[in-house]
Amino acid sequence: MAKSRVLRKWALALVFASLGAPSGAFAAKLAIVIDDLGYQPMPEALSALPAQISVSILPDTPYDQATSQLAHRQRRDVLLHMPMEPLHRAPLEMATLTRQMDQQTFQRTLRSGLARVPDAIAVNNHMGSALTQNPQAMGWVMEVLSEQGLFFLDSRTTAKSVALKQAERQNVPALRRHVFLDHLSTEKFISQQLSRAIRQAKTNGYAIAIGHPYPVTLDVLGQALPQLEAQGIQLVRLSELSPSY
């Protein structure tokens, strides 16, 4: 990627981060990413949520490019939700990165995914409990992100992930997920997980939560997010957090 494109992406991320930020002092920040977009058009309920909600898009899906463009127009942070090999048998996306790939095929597949989601400022893993444990594979990921000026969000599908360590070795900015909101898709569970993310933010200064475009998830967020400011929580774009090296 040309240097001008890299600079443009980071400049736009910083501009978007400065738009619409709540005034006043906040002790804690909460970033929320909605994964698994691309198979269906952007849900209206997601479009209605604040622009601080980031979206992560699966490549080579029917609506990947349209969703990326719409989210960008909505001033959201856009991520590439790159499929990566899991430990356990599961249906795989066509673009899944695997340990069996040679470096050329692996990195070509990742670059192709990024080309499908050109507004992405970061990559996070879809599944990946096997791949994110593999230092060589994660090194190949970080090499591409470094050349394209992007950062990595570790979805933390395994506690054995080496993604952040590999990112640090290769000077790639990286963050990690703290809470999954909706692996049980009930209103009670999602509300409990959101409360957990809020507690984590208050304890550590910030937290990152990942959810999915389920109607119940978007409904809970629609009801809960307007109450965050009263709890001393600032809802932020992912790019407003400071990735570590």
C-alpha positions in Angstrom: 0.0 0.0 0.0 1.3 3.4 -0.8 2.5 5.6 2.0 -0.2 8.2 1.3 -3.0 5.6 1.7 -1.6 4.6 5.1 -1.4 8.2 6.3 -4.9 8.8 5.0 -6.3 5.9 7.0 -4.7 7.0 10.3 -5.7 10.7 9.7 -9.3 9.7 9.1 -9.3 7.5 12.2 -8.1 10.5 14.3 -10.6 12.8 12.7 -13.5 10.4 13.3 -12.3 9.9 16.9 -12.6 13.6 17.6 -16.1 13.9 16.3 -19.0 13.7 18.6 -17.0 12.8 21.7 -18.8 13.5 25.0 -17.6 16.5 27.0 -16.5 16.3 30.6 -14.2 14.1 32.5 -14.6 10.3 32.2 -12.6 7.8 34.3 -13.2 4.9 32.0 -13.6 4.2 28.3 -15.6 1.4 26.6 -15.1 0.4 23.0 -17.6 -2.1 21.4 -17.0 -3.9 18.1 -19.8 -5.8 16.3 -18.3 -8.8 14.4 -19.5 -11.0 11.6 -20.9 -8.4 9.2 -21.0 -9.0 5.5 -23.5 -11.8 4.9 -26.5 -9.4 5.2 -26.9 -5.7 4.7 -26.0 -3.5 7.7 -28.9 -3.9 10.1 -31.0 -0.8 10.6 -30.7 -1.3 14.4 -26.9 -1.2 14.1 -27.0 2.0 11.9 -29.1 3.6 14.6 -26.5 3.0 17.3 -23.8 5.7 18.0 -21.0 6.1 15.5 -18.6 5.1 18.3 -19.7 1.5 17.7 -17.1 -0.1 15.5 -17.8 -2.9 13.0 -15.8 -5.8 11.7 -16.5 -7.3 8.3 -15.9 -10.8 7.0 -14.2 -10.7 3.6 -15.5 -12.4 0.4 -19.1 -12.1 1.6 -22.0 -10.7 -0.4 -22.1 -7.3 1.4 -18.5 -6.8 2.6 -17.7 -3.8 0.4 -21.1 -2.2 0.7 -21.0 -2.6 4.5 -17.5 -1.1 4.6 -18.6 1.9 2.6 -21.7 2.5 4.6 -19.9 2.2 8.0 -17.2 4.6 6.7 -19.9 7.1 5.8 -21.4 6.7 9.2 -17.9 7.6 10.6 -17.4 4.2 12.3 -14.1 2.5 12.7 -14.0 -0.4 10.3 -12.1 -3.7 10.9 -11.4 -6.7 8.7 -12.7 -9.7 10.5 -10.2 -12.1 9.1 -11.1 -15.8 9.3 -8.4 -17.9 11.0 -8.1 -21.6 11.7 -9.7 -22.9 14.8 -8.6 -25.8 17.0 -11.8 -27.7 16.7 -13.6 -28.8 13.5 -16.0 -26.1 12.3 -17.3 -24.8 8.9 -14.6 -22.5 7.5 -14.9 -19.3 5.4 -13.4 -19.4 2.0 -10.7 -16.9 3.0 -9.6 -18.7 6.2 -5.9 -18.5 7.0 -4.5 -21.9 8.0 -1.3 -23.3 9.4 -1.0 -25.5 6.2 -0.6 -22.4 3.9 2.9 -21.4 2.7 3.8 -17.8 3.4 3.1 -16.5 -0.1 -0.5 -18.0 -0.1 -1.1 -17.0 3.5 -0.1 -13.3 2.9 -1.8 -13.1 -0.5 -5.1 -14.3 1.2 -4.8 -11.7 3.9 -4.0 -8.9 1.4 -7.0 -10.0 -0.7 -9.2 -9.7 2.4 -8.0 -6.2 3.1 -8.7 -5.3 -0.5 -12.3 -6.3 0.0 -12.6 -4.1 3.1 -10.5 -1.1 2.0 -11.7 1.2 4.9 -10.3 -1.1 7.5 -8.0 0.5 10.1 -7.4 -2.8 11.9 -7.8 -6.6 11.7 -9.3 -8.9 14.2 -9.5 -12.7 14.1 -12.7 -14.6 13.3 -12.3 -17.9 15.2 -8.5 -18.5 15.1 -7.9 -20.5 18.3 -5.3 -22.6 16.4 -3.7 -19.9 14.3 -3.3 -17.3 17.0 -1.2 -19.8 19.0 1.2 -20.1 16.1 4.2 -17.6 16.2 5.1 -18.1 12.6 1.6 -17.5 11.3 1.1 -14.5 13.5 4.4 -13.1 12.4 3.2 -13.3 8.8 0.0 -11.5 9.8 2.0 -8.7 11.5 4.3 -8.3 8.5 1.3 -7.4 6.3 -0.2 -5.1 8.9 3.1 -3.3 9.4 3.5 -2.7 5.7 -0.1 -1.4 5.4 -0.1 0.8 8.6 -2.8 -1.1 10.4 -3.2 -2.4 13.9 -4.4 -5.7 15.3 -7.2 -6.5 17.7 -6.9 -9.9 19.3 -10.4 -11.4 19.7 -8.8 -13.7 22.2 -10.6 -16.9 21.2 -7.8 -18.7 23.2 -5.9 -17.8 26.3 -2.8 -19.2 24.6 -2.8 -16.6 21.8 0.6 -15.2 21.0 -0.8 -12.4 18.8 0.1 -9.5 21.1 3.6 -10.9 21.8 4.2 -11.2 18.1 2.8 -7.7 17.4 5.2 -6.3 20.0 8.1 -8.1 18.4 7.3 -6.5 15.1 6.3 -3.1 16.4 2.7 -3.5 15.3 0.1 -1.6 17.5 -2.2 -4.2 19.1 -5.2 -4.4 21.4 -7.1 -7.3 22.9 -10.8 -8.1 23.6 -11.8 -8.3 27.2 -15.5 -9.3 27.1 -17.7 -11.3 24.6 -21.2 -9.9 24.9 -23.4 -12.5 23.4 -22.1 -16.1 23.2 -25.5 -16.7 24.9 -28.0 -14.6 22.9 -30.4 -13.7 25.6 -31.2 -10.2 26.9 -30.3 -11.2 30.5 -26.9 -12.6 29.5 -26.0 -9.8 27.2 -26.9 -7.2 29.9 -24.8 -9.1 32.4 -21.8 -9.1 30.0 -22.2 -5.4 29.3 -22.2 -4.8 33.0 -19.0 -6.9 33.2 -17.4 -4.8 30.5 -18.3 -1.6 32.4 -16.8 -2.9 35.6 -13.6 -3.9 33.7 -13.4 -0.4 32.2 -13.8 1.2 35.6 -11.1 -1.0 37.1 -8.5 -0.8 34.3 -9.4 2.5 32.7 -10.8 1.0 29.5 -12.4 -2.2 28.2 -13.1 -3.7 24.7 -16.2 -5.8 24.2 -17.1 -7.8 21.1 -20.7 -8.7 20.1 -22.6 -9.8 17.0 -25.4 -8.3 14.9 -28.1 -10.3 16.6 -31.3 -8.4 17.0 -31.3 -9.0 20.8 -27.7 -7.7 21.1 -28.5 -4.5 19.1 -31.7 -4.0 21.2 -29.8 -4.3 24.5 -27.2 -1.9 23.3 -29.8 0.5 22.0 -31.3 0.7 25.5 -28.1 0.6 27.5 -25.7 2.9 25.7 -27.6 6.2 26.5 -27.1 5.4 30.2 -23.3 5.0 30.0 -22.4 8.7 30.6 -24.4 8.7 33.8 -22.2 5.8 35.0 -19.0 7.7 34.2 -18.3 5.6 31.1 -17.3 7.2 27.8 -18.2 5.1 24.7 -15.3 5.4 22.3 -14.2 4.2 18.9 -11.6 1.6 19.0 -9.1 4.0 17.4 -9.5 6.3 20.5 -7.7 3.7 22.6 -3.9 3.6 22.5 -2.7 0.3 21.0 0.3 -1.0 22.8 3.5 -2.1 21.1 
